[in-house]
Amino acid sequence: MLDYVDTGLSANSVPYSEGLSLQRAVHQAVVSGQRPDTVILLEHEPVYTAGKRTSPDERPTDGTPVVDVDRGGKITWHGPGQLVGYPILRLAEPIDVVGYVRRLEGVLIDVLAGYGIDGRRVDGRSGVWIVRDGVEEKIAAIGIRVAEGVTMHGFALNCSNSLDPYAKIVACGIRDAGVTTMSRVLGRTVTPADVASAVQARLDAEFAPAVVA
């Protein structure tokens, strides 16, 4: 089993700076062998974060603050109603970053399937998507970093969050697709707390070391 740190779901949203400090501390502990592979699950207070490939025209034009971070990918939003997961895992050599991203996508696709949602990959685009009325809509974003063989950052699964903040940015640098949530697709409220146990089960199945009897 992986170790899990639940720092804030539902009413206990975590400021991004606190979540990043926790990530860094856990990452260093995993790198040094002081703790096992660990996954942090939380909801953030509303924040825009920009990965290293974000261009100026993709940022908010109204002066809304943006936190620049050391993950891959472009700009996105985090906030209440969105399940954010930071898997801090030691990857096997030789390190395959793309393969790791695909495994995360597979975990989320399986979780969505359990709710009757047909999540899928889109060629040339990371994350998980649905197709509705012929339009691709992103339901989960992925942006990661690997340092000293151990992962940081991770995924954001849209559960019951507002979509209004995405109107201020070019989310993930993609101009010709939309954004959606599990609640919008299903027509009923599904919160991060509702989904967390299913996410944990699939992460364990994908990434936890096999136990030899």
C-alpha positions in Angstrom: 0.0 0.0 0.0 1.1 3.6 -0.6 1.1 6.0 2.2 -1.6 8.7 2.0 -1.7 12.2 3.4 -5.2 13.7 3.4 -4.5 17.4 4.2 -7.8 18.9 3.2 -11.0 17.8 1.6 -14.4 19.4 1.6 -14.4 22.3 4.1 -10.6 22.2 4.6 -9.2 23.6 1.4 -5.4 24.1 1.5 -3.6 27.3 0.3 -1.3 26.4 -2.6 1.8 27.6 -0.8 1.2 25.2 2.1 0.5 22.3 -0.3 3.8 23.0 -2.2 5.8 23.2 1.0 4.3 19.8 2.1 5.1 18.3 -1.3 8.7 19.4 -1.0 9.2 18.1 2.5 7.6 14.7 1.6 9.6 14.6 -1.7 12.9 15.0 0.2 11.9 12.4 2.8 11.1 9.9 0.0 14.4 10.7 -1.8 16.4 10.1 1.4 14.5 6.9 2.1 13.0 8.3 5.3 9.4 7.6 4.2 7.7 5.3 1.6 6.1 6.4 -1.6 3.4 8.8 -0.6 0.3 10.4 -2.2 -1.0 13.7 -1.0 -4.8 14.3 -1.6 -6.4 17.7 -1.1 -8.5 20.5 -2.4 -6.8 23.8 -2.8 -8.0 27.3 -2.2 -8.7 29.0 -5.5 -5.4 29.6 -7.4 -3.9 29.7 -10.9 -0.6 27.9 -11.4 1.6 28.1 -14.4 3.9 25.4 -15.6 7.2 26.1 -17.3 5.7 26.2 -20.8 3.0 28.8 -20.2 3.1 31.7 -22.6 2.1 35.3 -21.7 -1.1 35.3 -23.8 -2.4 32.3 -21.9 -2.4 34.1 -18.5 -5.3 36.1 -17.0 -5.5 39.6 -18.5 -7.2 41.2 -15.5 -4.3 41.1 -13.1 -5.4 37.9 -11.3 -2.3 36.5 -9.5 -0.6 33.4 -10.9 1.8 31.1 -9.1 4.7 30.0 -11.3 5.7 26.4 -10.5 8.4 24.0 -11.6 6.1 21.3 -13.1 5.7 20.6 -16.8 2.6 21.8 -18.7 1.0 25.2 -18.9 -1.5 27.2 -16.9 -4.4 25.7 -15.0 -6.7 26.5 -12.1 -7.1 24.7 -8.8 -9.9 25.2 -6.2 -12.7 23.8 -4.1 -14.5 20.9 -5.7 -11.4 19.6 -7.5 -9.5 16.6 -6.2 -5.8 17.3 -6.5 -3.4 14.4 -6.1 0.3 14.7 -5.6 1.9 11.2 -6.0 5.5 11.3 -4.6 6.9 8.1 -6.0 10.3 6.7 -6.7 10.3 5.6 -10.4 12.1 2.6 -11.6 15.2 3.0 -13.8 15.4 3.8 -16.7 12.9 6.6 -15.8 10.1 6.9 -18.4 8.3 10.2 -17.7 5.8 9.8 -20.5 5.0 6.3 -19.4 4.4 7.6 -15.9 2.0 10.2 -17.2 0.1 7.5 -19.1 -0.2 5.4 -16.0 -1.7 8.3 -14.1 -4.1 8.9 -17.0 -5.1 5.2 -16.8 -5.8 5.4 -13.1 -8.2 8.4 -13.7 -9.8 6.7 -16.7 -10.6 3.7 -14.6 -12.0 5.8 -11.7 -14.3 7.6 -14.1 -15.4 4.4 -15.7 -16.6 3.3 -12.2 -19.0 6.3 -12.4 -20.1 5.4 -15.9 -18.0 8.2 -17.5 -16.2 7.4 -20.7 -12.8 9.1 -20.0 -10.2 8.8 -22.7 -6.8 10.0 -23.9 -6.5 12.4 -26.8 -3.4 12.1 -29.0 -0.9 14.9 -28.4 -2.6 16.1 -25.2 -2.0 15.0 -21.7 -4.8 14.5 -19.1 -8.1 12.8 -19.4 -11.0 13.9 -21.7 -14.5 13.2 -22.5 -16.2 13.8 -25.9 -19.7 15.3 -25.8 -21.6 16.3 -28.9 -18.4 16.0 -30.8 -16.5 18.4 -28.6 -13.5 17.4 -26.5 -13.7 18.5 -22.9 -11.0 18.1 -20.3 -12.0 16.5 -17.1 -8.6 15.9 -15.5 -5.3 17.7 -15.9 -1.8 16.2 -15.3 1.4 18.1 -14.8 4.5 16.4 -13.2 8.1 16.9 -12.3 10.8 14.2 -11.6 13.7 15.2 -9.4 16.3 12.7 -8.1 14.2 9.9 -9.5 11.1 10.9 -7.4 7.9 12.4 -8.8 6.2 15.7 -7.7 3.0 17.5 -8.6 0.4 15.2 -10.3 -3.2 15.4 -11.3 -6.4 17.5 -10.8 -9.7 15.8 -11.3 -12.7 18.1 -11.8 -15.4 16.8 -9.5 -17.8 19.5 -8.4 -15.8 22.7 -9.0 -17.0 25.8 -10.8 -15.9 26.2 -14.4 -16.0 30.0 -14.3 -12.3 30.5 -13.4 -11.3 28.8 -16.7 -12.8 31.6 -18.7 -9.9 33.9 -17.6 -7.2 31.7 -19.0 -6.3 29.4 -21.9 -6.4 26.3 -19.8 -3.5 24.0 -20.4 -2.7 26.1 -23.5 -5.6 24.5 -25.4 -7.8 26.9 -27.3 -10.1 24.5 -29.2 -11.5 22.4 -26.4 -13.6 22.8 -23.3 -13.5 21.9 -19.7 -16.0 19.9 -17.7 -16.6 18.2 -14.3 -17.9 14.8 -13.1 -20.9 16.5 -11.6 -21.8 18.2 -14.9 -21.5 15.0 -16.9 -23.5 13.0 -14.4 -26.1 15.6 -13.6 -25.6 15.2 -9.9 -23.1 16.4 -7.4 -20.0 14.3 -7.0 -17.4 15.8 -4.6 -13.7 15.1 -4.1 -14.5 13.3 -0.8 -16.8 11.0 -2.7 -14.1 10.1 -5.2 -11.0 9.9 -3.0 -11.4 6.3 -1.9 -11.7 5.1 -5.5 -8.7 7.1 -6.5 -6.7 5.6 -3.7 -7.7 2.1 -4.6 -6.6 2.5 -8.2 -3.3 4.2 -7.3 -2.6 1.3 -5.0 -3.3 -1.2 -7.7 -1.1 0.7 -10.2 1.8 1.8 -8.1 2.0 0.0 -4.8 4.8 -2.7 -4.6 3.5 -6.2 -4.9 3.6 -8.1 -1.6 5.4 -11.4 -1.9 4.0 -14.1 0.4 
